[in-house]
Amino acid sequence: MHIRKYDFDYSRRHFLDQMRRGVLATGVLAPLWPTIARGGDISGVYPDELMSIEAYTKGKIHTGDIIDAGNVEHVKDLLDPIRYHQIAQMGRRLEIIDTTREAMKLSPWEYVEATLRNQGQAVFDADGNVTTREGKPWIGGNPFPDPKTAIEIFAGITLTWGRRDASFYAIKEYDIGPQGEVEYLYELCWAELAPVGRTVLEPKPYWPGHEDKLRYQSVFFVKPNDVKGTSFLNIWPYDQRQFPDLFGYIPAFKRVRRFPTNQRFEPLIPGSSLYLSDAWTAGDPFLTWGNYAIVGRGPTLAAISRNWNGTHENWEHTTHGGPQGNTFWDMKVELVPEAIVVDAEPVGFPKAPISKKRVWFDARTLAPLAMVSFDRRGEIFRSFDGAGSLYTDGANTVYDGAHPYASWTRVHAHNVQTNRMTRLEQVKRISGGYEMSANAPDLYDRFLTESAIRRLGN
């Protein structure tokens, strides 16, 4: 009889042993990031059972299958509890594709290059902020690509949400009621700019005079008419113990007003189930949260590649499920060989409606895959999951400089207690002629000042 060295349960035992010993070392058969540095193909890092859905499920599920209520039990352990509920009870479906093996297809190219170039230079200072070893703000890429603690994982995603120096997203938002009706349809733009850790925009790595800021970020609405001109501006200090300044322009009042800095757990607009705190699962300064803990390791299913609809002239996506067949985006998911599951509690928010959030991160990229939050009684409250992709499909490609654009394509934000769903998709353009762009040098003057949001409102 042939005895395999790496049998079906080898990975499970490996992850359980690391959890027992409090060890976090990414990769199973080989270290992850040295393998990425040598060429990016992670095939030799994980055994077959973590690289093939057929091997993992012992042939019960195959590439090309649709996960639905009839077969979801075969992959229940690969799903967070809300996605499992959505599939088992609400008609959600997921299409299975093969596992992506090239790490450079999972994040913006320059971000991965900066991560490799700057590896080993990040530390936490006495206040808990990420700095270089010389005590300066971070210089670009993920500061902790091979993390040893849960807070290192959250620090990386909080420092750079979109993983580029400047991003401008044209977005359509659909807010779905419990009976499946689209109660609100918004068109909006989201702009963000990094003053530090810059890898493309000059000057780099810092924008002189703005080194004390981590991020400028704004959102403004162009449709429907009753919210047209409504704008919000977040200005983040680099110090993660401080709350961002939040300014808003409401056309009815014709002025910019300052909003409470900790008002981050409620929708900005009627009908939405999305909070500021939800952004990239890390919408608040990471030192305003605490009690970070790694609570799980292992494979999961996630929509991380080949999820861009380039055949549609405006990149719009199709839906299914729910009472009227429009509650969920169609998504392609794949077996992610290693996810790191992290819990965090909102220690800086005494009136927060949630007691903790649980986030699944892809160990290869440390990008968030899904989030589940719990109310103050400890019951499941809300979820946040999305799809990402290179914007290329063989026939069409959107470029970000010399490389295909890598970004999110669509998102679900689901309040399971009220059964309200918010769906967002990144599109090519929306009303008013606003179009998606990456690393535009004029983003600050156009969208990221108080005078800019006042001008947009008028």
Stockholm file with secondary structure:
# STOCKHOLM 1.0

chainA/1-458         MHIRKYDFDYSRRHFLDQMRRGVLATGVLAPLWPTIARGGDISGVYPDELMSIEAYTKGKIHTGDIIDAGNVEHVKDLLDPIRYHQIAQMGRRLEIIDTTREAMKLSPWEYVEATLRNQGQAVFDADGNVTTREGKPWIGGNPFPDPKTAIEIFAGITLTWGRRDASFYAIKEYDIGPQGEVEYLYELCWAELAPVGRTVLEPKPYWPGHEDKLRYQSVFFVKPNDVKGTSFLNIWPYDQRQFPDLFGYIPAFKRVRRFPTNQRFEPLIPGSSLYLSDAWTAGDPFLTWGNYAIVGRGPTLAAISRNWNGTHENWEHTTHGGPQGNTFWDMKVELVPEAIVVDAEPVGFPKAPISKKRVWFDARTLAPLAMVSFDRRGEIFRSFDGAGSLYTDGANTVYDGAHPYASWTRVHAHNVQTNRMTRLEQVKRISGGYEMSANAPDLYDRFLTESAIRRLGN
#=GR chainA/1-458 SS CCCCSSCTTHHHHHHHHHHHHTCCCCCSSSCHHHHHHHTSBCTTTSCGGGTCHHHHTTTSSCTTCEECTTTGGGGGGGSCHHHHHHHHHHCCCEEECCCCCBGGGSSCHHHHHHHHHTTTCEEECTTSCEEETTSCBCCSSCSCSSCSSHHHHHHHHHHCSSSSSEEEEEEEEEEECTTSCEEEEEEEEEEEECSSSCSSSSSCSCCTTCTTEEEEEEEEEEESTTTTTCEEEEEEESSTTSCCEEEEEETTTTEEEEECTTCCSSCSSTTCCCCGGGGGGCCSCGGGSEEEEEEEEEEEEEBCSSCCCTTSTTCCCCEECTTTTCSEECCEEEEEEEEEEEEEECTTCTTCSEEEEEEEEETTTCCEEEEEEEETTSCEEEEEEEEEEESBCSSCBCEETTEECEEEEEEEEEETTTTEEEEEEEESBCGGGCBCEESCTTHHHHHSSHHHHHHHHC
#=GC SS_cons         CCCCSSCTTHHHHHHHHHHHHTCCCCCSSSCHHHHHHHTSBCTTTSCGGGTCHHHHTTTSSCTTCEECTTTGGGGGGGSCHHHHHHHHHHCCCEEECCCCCBGGGSSCHHHHHHHHHTTTCEEECTTSCEEETTSCBCCSSCSCSSCSSHHHHHHHHHHCSSSSSEEEEEEEEEEECTTSCEEEEEEEEEEEECSSSCSSSSSCSCCTTCTTEEEEEEEEEEESTTTTTCEEEEEEESSTTSCCEEEEEETTTTEEEEECTTCCSSCSSTTCCCCGGGGGGCCSCGGGSEEEEEEEEEEEEEBCSSCCCTTSTTCCCCEECTTTTCSEECCEEEEEEEEEEEEEECTTCTTCSEEEEEEEEETTTCCEEEEEEEETTSCEEEEEEEEEEESBCSSCBCEETTEECEEEEEEEEEETTTTEEEEEEEESBCGGGCBCEESCTTHHHHHSSHHHHHHHHC
//
